[in-house]
Amino acid sequence: MKTLTLTLAPIQFSSLPKLPLFFIMFFTAYLTANFAVFRRWSPKLRPEAASCFISLLHGTPAVLFASISILSDPSRGFASFNTDPQNTVLDYSIAYFSMDLVHYLIFYPSDLLFIGHHLATLFVFVTCRYLVAHGAYAILVLLILAEATSFCQNTWTLASARRGDLDVAAKVYDLLSPPFYAFYSVVRGLAGPIFMYEMIRFYLSGAADHVIPRWVWVSWVVVVVSAISVSILWISNLWVELYRERSGKIVKKVT
C-alpha cells in the first residue's frame, strides 16, 4: 500500500515581495521608537523623534547598499537597465518615504513642503523602479548624495529638539552644527549640482530616449533641481542663524 507524503518547501524570502516587507519593517521601527525608545520624551516630540529614528534606519544603510549595487554593475550608466540589487534599494527607499509620508500626513498635515517633497521623491523612485526600469544608476547616486548627511542631520535634529531642557543635547547641537552645515553645504551645494549637470547633459543628448521617455527624465530633473534648490536655501538660512547666534554670544562676552 502506497502512502502519500507531502513535502513542504521552505519559504524563500528572496521570492517574497520586498516592498511590503520593507514597509512593515519601517512601520514597526516607527512604533518601537515612539512607544519604547523615546517613551520618556514629551508626547509633542515623540513623533518627530520616531521620524528621525526611521530616517537613521534608512539613510546610512541606503548609502551603503546603493553604493554596492552601483559598483557591482559593470554596465552602469545613465540609461542602463536596473539590476536586482538596485531595484531592492529603490524598494527600500520607497518603503521609507511612504512610511514617513504617513507620519507627516497624520501629525503634520499642514507641512506642505515636506509632504510635497516626499510625494515628488516617491514619484521619481516609483517611475524608475516600476515604469521605465532604467536609470537607477542616476537615481541612486542622487540618493547617496542626499542620504550621505543623514546620520549627522538626524543627530542634529534630535539634539535640537532637546537642547532647551538637556545640557548634553545643547552641547551636541552647538558642537555638531558647524561641521554638519559644512558637510551638507559641500554635498548639496557642490557635489549635487555637478552630478546633475552631467545627468542633464547626457539626457539632453537623447541617448536615453529609447528606454526613458523624455517626460520621465525631465520630471526627474525638475524634482531633483527643486530639491537641491530648497536644500541650498535651507542650509543658507541655518548658516545665517548660526552666525547671528555666535555673534550675539561674542557681543555678550565683550559687554
C-alpha positions as CSV (number, residue, x, y, z in Angstrom):
1,M,0.0,0.0,0.0
2,K,1.4,3.3,-1.1
3,T,1.5,6.2,1.4
4,L,1.1,9.8,0.3
5,T,3.7,12.1,1.7
6,L,3.7,15.8,1.4
7,T,6.9,17.8,1.2
8,L,6.6,21.5,2.1
9,A,9.3,23.6,0.5
10,P,10.8,26.1,2.9
11,I,9.8,29.7,2.3
12,Q,12.2,31.6,0.1
13,F,12.3,35.1,1.5
14,S,14.1,36.2,-1.7
15,S,10.9,35.4,-3.6
16,L,8.6,37.4,-1.4
17,P,7.7,41.0,-2.4
18,K,10.4,43.2,-0.9
19,L,8.4,46.5,-0.8
20,P,5.7,45.4,1.6
21,L,8.3,43.7,3.9
22,F,10.4,46.9,4.0
23,F,7.3,49.0,4.7
24,I,6.3,46.7,7.6
25,M,9.9,47.0,8.9
26,F,9.8,50.8,8.9
27,F,6.3,50.8,10.4
28,T,7.4,48.5,13.2
29,A,10.5,50.6,13.8
30,Y,8.4,53.8,13.9
31,L,6.1,52.3,16.5
32,T,9.1,51.0,18.5
33,A,10.7,54.4,18.5
34,N,7.5,56.2,19.5
35,F,6.4,53.8,22.3
36,A,9.7,52.4,23.5
37,V,12.9,54.2,22.5
38,F,11.6,57.7,23.1
39,R,8.8,56.8,25.6
40,R,10.2,59.3,28.2
41,W,10.1,62.2,25.7
42,S,7.3,64.7,25.6
43,P,4.3,63.5,23.5
44,K,4.8,66.5,21.3
45,L,8.4,65.5,20.5
46,R,8.0,61.7,20.1
47,P,6.5,61.7,16.6
48,E,9.4,63.8,15.3
49,A,11.9,61.6,17.1
50,A,10.3,58.5,15.7
51,S,10.6,60.0,12.2
52,C,14.3,60.7,12.8
53,F,14.7,57.1,14.0
54,I,13.4,55.5,10.8
55,S,15.4,58.1,8.8
56,L,18.5,56.8,10.6
57,L,17.4,53.3,9.7
58,H,17.1,54.3,6.1
59,G,19.9,56.8,5.5
60,T,23.2,55.2,6.1
61,P,22.2,51.7,5.0
62,A,20.7,53.2,1.8
63,V,24.1,54.8,1.1
64,L,25.9,51.6,1.7
65,F,23.5,49.4,-0.3
66,A,23.2,51.8,-3.2
67,S,27.0,52.1,-3.4
68,I,27.4,48.4,-3.5
69,S,24.6,47.9,-6.1
70,I,26.2,50.6,-8.4
71,L,29.8,49.3,-8.1
72,S,28.6,45.7,-8.8
73,D,27.1,46.7,-12.1
74,P,29.8,46.8,-14.8
75,S,27.4,48.3,-17.4
76,R,26.2,51.1,-15.1
77,G,25.2,54.4,-16.7
78,F,22.5,57.0,-17.0
79,A,20.5,54.7,-19.4
80,S,21.5,51.3,-18.1
81,F,18.9,48.7,-17.1
82,N,18.1,48.4,-13.4
83,T,19.8,45.5,-11.7
84,D,18.0,43.4,-9.0
85,P,20.2,44.9,-6.2
86,Q,19.4,48.4,-7.5
87,N,15.7,47.6,-7.5
88,T,16.0,46.4,-4.0
89,V,17.5,49.7,-2.8
90,L,14.7,51.5,-4.6
91,D,12.1,49.4,-2.9
92,Y,13.8,50.1,0.4
93,S,13.7,53.8,-0.2
94,I,10.1,53.7,-1.4
95,A,9.0,52.0,1.8
96,Y,10.8,54.5,3.9
97,F,9.4,57.6,2.2
98,S,5.9,56.0,2.2
99,M,6.1,55.5,6.0
100,D,7.5,58.9,6.6
101,L,4.8,60.4,4.4
102,V,2.1,58.7,6.5
103,H,3.8,60.3,9.6
104,Y,3.6,63.8,8.1
105,L,0.0,63.3,6.9
106,I,-1.1,62.3,10.4
107,F,1.0,64.6,12.7
108,Y,2.0,67.5,10.4
109,P,-0.7,67.7,7.7
110,S,0.0,71.5,7.2
111,D,3.7,70.9,6.4
112,L,3.1,71.0,2.7
113,L,6.8,71.4,1.9
114,F,7.8,68.1,3.3
115,I,4.7,66.4,2.1
116,G,5.3,67.7,-1.4
117,H,9.0,66.6,-1.1
118,H,8.1,63.1,-0.2
119,L,5.4,62.8,-2.9
120,A,7.9,64.1,-5.5
121,T,10.6,61.8,-4.3
122,L,8.3,58.8,-4.4
123,F,7.3,59.7,-8.0
124,V,10.9,59.6,-9.0
125,F,11.6,56.3,-7.3
126,V,8.4,54.6,-8.4
127,T,8.8,55.6,-12.1
128,C,12.4,54.5,-12.1
129,R,11.6,51.2,-10.4
130,Y,8.2,50.2,-11.9
131,L,7.6,52.3,-15.0
132,V,10.8,52.5,-17.0
133,A,13.1,50.0,-15.2
134,H,16.1,52.1,-16.3
135,G,18.1,54.9,-14.8
136,A,18.6,53.5,-11.3
137,Y,22.3,54.5,-11.6
138,A,21.4,58.2,-11.7
139,I,18.7,58.0,-9.1
140,L,20.8,56.0,-6.7
141,V,23.8,58.3,-7.0
142,L,21.5,61.2,-6.1
143,L,20.1,59.1,-3.2
144,I,23.7,58.6,-2.0
145,L,24.3,62.4,-2.1
146,A,21.0,63.1,-0.4
147,E,21.5,60.5,2.4
148,A,25.2,60.9,3.0
149,T,24.4,63.6,5.6
150,S,21.5,61.6,7.1
151,F,23.3,60.5,10.3
152,C,24.6,64.0,11.1
153,Q,21.3,65.6,10.2
154,N,19.1,63.3,12.3
155,T,21.5,63.5,15.3
156,W,21.5,67.3,14.9
157,T,17.7,67.3,14.7
158,L,17.3,65.2,17.8
159,A,19.8,67.3,19.7
160,S,17.9,70.5,18.6
161,A,14.6,69.1,19.9
162,R,16.0,68.6,23.4
163,R,18.6,71.4,23.7
164,G,16.1,73.6,25.6
165,D,15.9,71.1,28.5
166,L,19.0,69.0,28.3
167,D,22.5,70.4,28.6
168,V,24.0,67.4,26.8
169,A,21.7,68.0,23.9
170,A,22.6,71.7,23.8
171,K,26.3,70.8,23.8
172,V,25.9,68.3,21.0
173,Y,23.9,70.7,19.0
174,D,26.5,73.5,19.3
175,L,29.4,71.1,18.6
176,L,27.7,69.4,15.6
177,S,26.2,72.4,13.9
178,P,29.3,73.9,12.1
179,P,30.7,70.6,10.7
180,F,27.2,69.4,9.8
181,Y,26.5,72.6,8.0
182,A,29.8,72.5,6.1
183,F,29.3,68.8,5.1
184,Y,25.8,69.5,4.0
185,S,26.9,72.5,2.0
186,V,29.5,70.6,0.1
187,V,27.3,67.6,-0.7
188,R,24.1,69.5,-1.6
189,G,25.6,72.7,-2.8
190,L,28.6,71.4,-4.8
191,A,28.5,67.6,-5.5
192,G,24.8,67.5,-6.2
193,P,24.8,70.3,-8.8
194,I,27.9,68.9,-10.5
195,F,26.3,65.4,-10.9
196,M,23.0,67.0,-12.0
197,Y,24.9,68.9,-14.8
198,E,26.3,65.6,-16.1
199,M,22.9,63.9,-15.8
200,I,21.1,66.7,-17.7
201,R,23.8,66.8,-20.4
202,F,23.5,63.1,-21.0
203,Y,19.7,63.1,-21.2
204,L,19.6,66.2,-23.4
205,S,21.8,64.3,-25.9
206,G,18.8,61.9,-26.5
207,A,20.9,58.8,-25.7
208,A,18.3,57.6,-23.2
209,D,15.1,58.4,-25.1
210,H,14.7,54.9,-26.3
211,V,14.4,53.5,-22.8
212,I,13.5,56.5,-20.6
213,P,10.7,58.7,-22.2
214,R,11.7,62.4,-22.3
215,W,8.8,63.4,-20.0
216,V,10.1,61.0,-17.3
217,W,13.6,62.2,-17.2
218,V,12.5,65.8,-17.4
219,S,10.3,65.3,-14.4
220,W,13.2,63.7,-12.6
221,V,15.3,66.7,-13.3
222,V,12.6,69.2,-12.2
223,V,12.1,67.3,-8.9
224,V,15.8,67.0,-8.1
225,V,16.8,70.5,-9.1
226,S,13.9,71.8,-7.0
227,A,15.0,69.7,-4.0
228,I,18.6,70.9,-4.4
229,S,17.5,74.5,-4.5
230,V,15.4,74.1,-1.4
231,S,18.3,72.4,0.4
232,I,20.6,75.2,-0.5
233,L,18.1,77.8,0.7
234,W,17.6,75.8,4.0
235,I,21.3,75.5,4.7
236,S,22.0,79.1,3.8
237,N,19.4,80.2,6.4
238,L,21.0,77.9,9.0
239,W,24.4,79.5,8.3
240,V,22.9,83.0,8.8
241,E,21.2,81.9,12.0
242,L,24.4,80.3,13.3
243,Y,26.4,83.5,12.5
244,R,23.8,85.6,14.4
245,E,23.9,83.3,17.4
246,R,27.7,83.2,17.6
247,S,27.9,87.0,17.0
248,G,25.4,87.5,19.8
249,K,27.4,85.4,22.2
250,I,30.6,87.3,21.4
251,V,28.9,90.6,22.0
252,K,27.5,89.5,25.3
253,K,31.0,88.3,26.4
254,V,32.6,91.6,25.4
255,T,29.9,93.7,27.2
